[in-house]
């Protein structure tokens, strides 16, 4: 299980303030890797975990890997991506925890 600490919202220049959990859900909702009914169920479970979390998000290992793939596959212009580095770091620094 991976535990991700929710960082403070990021204000993206010219856009708006983007809360971390919203950023994750947006990536999952637009991830092209979700195609089959079982993948849709897994994505729904991941979004549910994100939305119910408070301060920290506990991902099962397989769900963490799917979320990681969704984050890595979403393209951004470099100017915007630089402003989101803290979010990438927060996700990548997930703490391994035992159940």
N, CA, C and O of each residue as an XYZ file, in Angstrom:
396
protein
N       0.851     -1.172      0.000
C       0.000      0.000      0.000
C       0.897      1.234      0.000
O       1.938      1.258      0.655
N       0.487      2.239     -0.728
C       1.232      3.488     -0.814
C       0.395      4.612     -0.211
O      -0.800      4.726     -0.481
N       1.032      5.429      0.597
C       0.373      6.551      1.248
C       0.916      7.850      0.660
O       2.107      8.141      0.768
N       0.034      8.625      0.037
C       0.401      9.890     -0.598
C      -0.139     11.026      0.255
O      -1.338     11.095      0.526
N       0.754     11.916      0.676
C       0.330     13.093      1.438
C      -0.169     14.165      0.477
O       0.489     14.481     -0.514
N      -1.336     14.716      0.780
C      -1.962     15.717     -0.080
C      -1.293     17.075      0.155
O      -1.381     17.628      1.251
N      -0.626     17.611     -0.873
C       0.007     18.922     -0.726
C      -1.013     20.057     -0.853
O      -2.162     19.843     -1.241
N      -0.568     21.249     -0.521
C      -1.412     22.429     -0.681
C      -1.746     22.635     -2.157
O      -0.988     22.210     -3.029
N      -2.880     23.285     -2.443
C      -3.250     23.553     -3.839
C      -2.192     24.400     -4.551
O      -1.481     25.194     -3.934
N      -2.113     24.206     -5.861
C      -1.183     24.962     -6.700
C      -1.988     25.937     -7.541
O      -3.014     25.577     -8.118
N      -1.515     27.171     -7.604
C      -2.123     28.173     -8.476
C      -1.356     28.146     -9.789
O      -0.194     28.548     -9.838
N      -1.992     27.681    -10.841
C      -1.368     27.611    -12.152
C      -1.617     28.938    -12.862
O      -2.759     29.366    -13.034
N      -0.537     29.570    -13.263
C      -0.593     30.882    -13.915
C      -1.557     30.864    -15.103
O      -1.464     30.009    -15.984
N      -2.470     31.810    -15.107
C      -3.408     31.941    -16.205
C      -4.554     30.936    -16.186
O      -5.408     30.954    -17.072
N      -4.580     30.066    -15.191
C      -5.652     29.069    -15.135
C      -6.450     29.306    -13.863
O      -7.336     30.159    -13.835
N      -6.146     28.568    -12.825
C      -6.846     28.688    -11.555
C      -6.068     27.916    -10.509
O      -5.053     27.291    -10.814
N      -6.543     27.960     -9.284
C      -5.970     27.132     -8.239
C      -6.489     25.705     -8.456
O      -7.690     25.483     -8.612
N      -5.568     24.758     -8.461
C      -5.934     23.372     -8.705
C      -5.592     22.536     -7.477
O      -4.417     22.311     -7.189
N      -6.607     22.075     -6.751
C      -6.340     21.184     -5.617
C      -5.768     19.847     -6.112
O      -6.131     19.372     -7.188
N      -4.886     19.258     -5.331
C      -4.210     18.015     -5.677
C      -5.196     16.898     -6.013
O      -5.036     16.212     -7.023
N      -6.211     16.714     -5.175
C      -7.174     15.641     -5.405
C      -7.929     15.852     -6.722
O      -8.202     14.887     -7.436
N      -8.262     17.088     -7.044
C      -8.916     17.383     -8.320
C      -7.984     17.051     -9.484
O      -8.413     16.520    -10.508
N      -6.712     17.373     -9.309
C      -5.696     17.086    -10.324
C      -5.618     15.581    -10.582
O      -5.576     15.152    -11.735
N      -5.597     14.776     -9.513
C      -5.553     13.328     -9.662
C      -6.809     12.801    -10.363
O      -6.709     11.994    -11.287
N      -7.972     13.246     -9.933
C      -9.231     12.770    -10.526
C      -9.296     13.141    -12.005
O      -9.742     12.339    -12.825
N      -8.861     14.333    -12.345
C      -8.858     14.761    -13.747
C      -7.979     13.836    -14.589
O      -8.348     13.459    -15.702
N      -6.819     13.475    -14.048
C      -5.940     12.553    -14.772
C      -6.596     11.182    -14.947
O      -6.538     10.596    -16.028
N      -7.208     10.683    -13.902
C      -7.844      9.371    -13.996
C      -9.012      9.411    -14.979
O      -9.198      8.480    -15.763
N      -9.791     10.475    -14.939
C     -10.957     10.584    -15.811
C     -10.583     10.719    -17.288
O     -11.390     10.404    -18.163
N      -9.375     11.182    -17.566
C      -8.962     11.360    -18.966
C      -7.925     10.333    -19.414
O      -7.380     10.451    -20.512
N      -7.646      9.333    -18.589
C      -6.616      8.338    -18.887
C      -7.095      7.369    -19.976
O      -8.093      6.669    -19.805
N      -6.371      7.345    -21.086
C      -6.734      6.490    -22.211
C      -6.506      5.009    -21.919
O      -6.964      4.157    -22.681
N      -5.814      4.690    -20.842
C      -5.566      3.305    -20.468
C      -6.773      2.627    -19.841
O      -6.732      1.432    -19.551
N      -7.837      3.373    -19.632
C      -9.069      2.805    -19.060
C     -10.021      2.521    -20.221
O     -10.632      3.427    -20.788
N     -10.127      1.224    -20.559
C     -10.931      0.846    -21.730
C     -11.934     -0.267    -21.439
O     -13.061     -0.227    -21.933
N     -11.546     -1.236    -20.659
C     -12.411     -2.395    -20.419
C     -13.300     -2.148    -19.198
O     -13.009     -1.268    -18.387
N     -14.374     -2.916    -19.064
C     -15.230     -2.760    -17.876
C     -14.459     -2.932    -16.562
O     -14.720     -2.202    -15.605
N     -13.522     -3.872    -16.495
C     -12.768     -4.046    -15.245
C     -11.867     -2.841    -14.977
O     -11.667     -2.462    -13.823
N     -11.326     -2.242    -16.032
C     -10.512     -1.036    -15.859
C     -11.379      0.149    -15.424
O     -10.942      0.988    -14.636
N     -12.592      0.211    -15.936
C     -13.522      1.273    -15.531
C     -13.854      1.126    -14.047
O     -13.904      2.119    -13.321
N     -14.079     -0.102    -13.597
C     -14.358     -0.340    -12.179
C     -13.161      0.061    -11.316
O     -13.329      0.682    -10.266
N     -11.967     -0.292    -11.754
C     -10.769      0.074    -10.999
C     -10.613      1.593    -10.949
O     -10.295      2.147     -9.897
N     -10.832      2.270    -12.076
C     -10.741      3.735    -12.107
C     -11.774      4.352    -11.165
O     -11.470      5.316    -10.462
N     -12.986      3.810    -11.146
C     -14.034      4.318    -10.253
C     -13.626      4.135     -8.795
O     -13.855      5.015     -7.966
N     -13.024      2.994     -8.488
C     -12.543      2.731     -7.125
C     -11.448      3.719     -6.734
O     -11.437      4.236     -5.617
N     -10.534      3.975     -7.658
C      -9.443      4.921     -7.394
C      -9.996      6.314     -7.128
O      -9.584      6.974     -6.174
N     -10.916      6.762     -7.956
C     -11.520      8.095     -7.771
C     -12.249      8.160     -6.440
O     -12.169      9.170     -5.741
N     -12.958      7.099     -6.079
C     -13.667      7.049     -4.802
C     -12.691      7.193     -3.631
O     -12.951      7.946     -2.692
N     -11.579      6.479     -3.688
C     -10.556      6.566     -2.632
C     -10.011      7.995     -2.540
O      -9.846      8.534     -1.445
N      -9.738      8.593     -3.683
C      -9.204      9.968     -3.708
C     -10.212     10.927     -3.078
O      -9.862     11.721     -2.205
N     -11.455     10.848     -3.525
C     -12.478     11.794     -3.060
C     -12.798     11.633     -1.580
O     -13.148     12.614     -0.923
N     -12.686     10.433     -1.040
C     -12.992     10.204      0.377
C     -11.806     10.489      1.291
O     -11.954     10.514      2.513
N     -10.645     10.701      0.712
C      -9.443     10.908      1.528
C      -9.425     12.296      2.152
O     -10.101     13.223      1.706
N      -8.617     12.394      3.210
C      -8.476     13.674      3.892
C      -7.040     13.778      4.417
O      -6.702     13.169      5.432
N      -6.214     14.538      3.736
C      -4.837     14.731      4.179
C      -3.854     13.738      3.613
O      -2.721     14.090      3.286
N      -4.286     12.492      3.495
C      -3.458     11.436      2.910
C      -4.355     10.516      2.092
O      -5.522     10.304      2.422
N      -3.783      9.972      1.016
C      -4.527      9.053      0.164
C      -3.813      7.708      0.217
O      -2.621      7.623     -0.080
N      -4.537      6.663      0.592
C      -3.980      5.317      0.684
C      -4.366      4.533     -0.571
O      -5.527      4.172     -0.761
N      -3.373      4.279     -1.418
C      -3.584      3.527     -2.651
C      -3.116      2.091     -2.478
O      -2.028      1.850     -1.955
N      -3.930      1.139     -2.913
C      -3.445     -0.234     -3.058
C      -2.331     -0.177     -4.110
O      -2.338      0.707     -4.966
N      -1.383     -1.103     -4.055
C      -0.240     -1.055     -4.964
C      -0.657     -1.015     -6.441
O      -0.124     -0.214     -7.208
N      -1.593     -1.862     -6.840
C      -2.031     -1.895     -8.241
C      -2.710     -0.583     -8.634
O      -2.519     -0.098     -9.749
N      -3.494     -0.011     -7.732
C      -4.171      1.263     -8.004
C      -3.161      2.405     -8.105
O      -3.316      3.309     -8.926
N      -2.132      2.357     -7.269
C      -1.065      3.361     -7.327
C      -0.402      3.330     -8.709
O      -0.140      4.378     -9.301
N      -0.135      2.134     -9.212
C       0.520      2.004    -10.514
C      -0.359      2.530    -11.646
O       0.144      3.150    -12.583
N      -1.663      2.289    -11.567
C      -2.590      2.817    -12.577
C      -2.622      4.341    -12.503
O      -2.575      5.017    -13.531
N      -2.702      4.885    -11.274
C      -2.715      6.340    -11.110
C      -1.411      6.940    -11.628
O      -1.419      7.981    -12.284
N      -0.305      6.287    -11.335
C       1.006      6.752    -11.799
C       1.050      6.789    -13.328
O       1.545      7.753    -13.912
N       0.536      5.750    -13.969
C       0.493      5.713    -15.434
C      -0.365      6.849    -15.981
O      -0.007      7.479    -16.976
N      -1.502      7.108    -15.326
C      -2.384      8.197    -15.770
C      -1.676      9.539    -15.667
O      -1.800     10.377    -16.559
N      -0.935      9.747    -14.586
C      -0.204     11.008    -14.402
C       0.887     11.152    -15.449
O       1.061     12.226    -16.026
N       1.619     10.081    -15.694
C       2.753     10.144    -16.614
C       2.332     10.272    -18.071
O       3.104     10.773    -18.889
N       1.140      9.835    -18.411
C       0.695      9.851    -19.806
C       0.000     11.153    -20.209
O      -0.287     11.365    -21.387
N      -0.268     12.020    -19.240
C      -0.975     13.264    -19.552
C       0.034     14.352    -19.921
O       0.866     14.737    -19.099
N      -0.042     14.845    -21.158
C       0.928     15.858    -21.589
C       0.550     17.261    -21.102
O      -0.624     17.622    -21.017
N       1.571     18.016    -20.795
C       1.408     19.428    -20.445
C       2.453     20.222    -21.197
O       3.514     19.703    -21.546
N       2.149     21.479    -21.443
C       3.187     22.373    -21.933
C       4.192     22.552    -20.801
O       3.798     22.584    -19.636
N       5.477     22.668    -21.114
C       6.493     22.777    -20.058
C       6.218     23.890    -19.048
O       6.485     23.722    -17.858
N       5.694     25.015    -19.504
C       5.425     26.129    -18.583
C       4.436     25.706    -17.497
O       4.600     26.077    -16.335
N       3.428     24.945    -17.859
C       2.439     24.485    -16.881
C       3.009     23.343    -16.057
O       2.831     23.307    -14.840
N       3.690     22.413    -16.703
C       4.265     21.267    -15.994
C       5.218     21.721    -14.895
O       5.245     21.122    -13.820
N       5.996     22.762    -15.144
C       6.921     23.270    -14.111
C       6.159     23.716    -12.871
O       6.648     23.549    -11.753
N       4.991     24.271    -13.049
C       4.199     24.740    -11.917
C       3.586     23.570    -11.133
O       3.169     23.738     -9.987
N       3.536     22.400    -11.752
C       2.938     21.225    -11.129
C       3.969     20.248    -10.572
O       3.605     19.166    -10.111
N       5.226     20.605    -10.607
C       6.290     19.713    -10.142
C       6.043     19.251     -8.713
O       6.315     18.093     -8.393
N       5.547     20.105     -7.861
C       5.260     19.728     -6.475
C       4.240     18.601     -6.381
O       4.319     17.770     -5.476
N       3.286     18.565     -7.302
C       2.297     17.489     -7.320
C       2.930     16.176     -7.765
O       2.678     15.121     -7.183
N       3.757     16.258     -8.807
C       4.471     15.047     -9.245
C       5.330     14.514     -8.100
O       5.356     13.311     -7.839
N       6.026     15.415     -7.427
C       6.892     15.013     -6.313
C       6.090     14.383     -5.175
O       6.499     13.364     -4.616
N       4.956     14.983     -4.832
C       4.123     14.444     -3.750
C       3.684     13.026     -4.079
O       3.688     12.156     -3.208
N       3.310     12.790     -5.315
C       2.868     11.456     -5.703
C       4.048     10.480     -5.710
O       3.937      9.362     -5.206
N       5.168     10.904     -6.278
C       6.340     10.026     -6.369
C       6.959      9.709     -5.015
O       7.650      8.700     -4.873
N       6.722     10.550     -4.026
C       7.288     10.329     -2.686
C       6.333      9.559     -1.780
O       6.445      9.626     -0.556
N       5.404      8.835     -2.375
C       4.461      8.033     -1.590
C       5.232      7.113     -0.653
O       6.255      6.532     -1.015
N       4.715      7.004      0.538
C       5.344      6.168      1.564
C       4.768      4.755      1.480
O       3.553      4.566      1.412
N       5.654      3.782      1.485
C       5.226      2.373      1.507
C       4.781      2.033      2.919
O       5.537      2.223      3.872
N       3.557      1.530      3.061
C       3.057      1.141      4.377
C       2.560     -0.293      4.338
O       2.107     -0.779      3.302
N       2.648     -0.949      5.455
C       2.145     -2.325      5.566
C       0.699     -2.264      6.016
O       0.314     -1.394      6.798
N      -0.091     -3.188      5.521
C      -1.508     -3.242      5.911
C      -1.641     -3.821      7.294
O      -2.753     -3.951      7.805
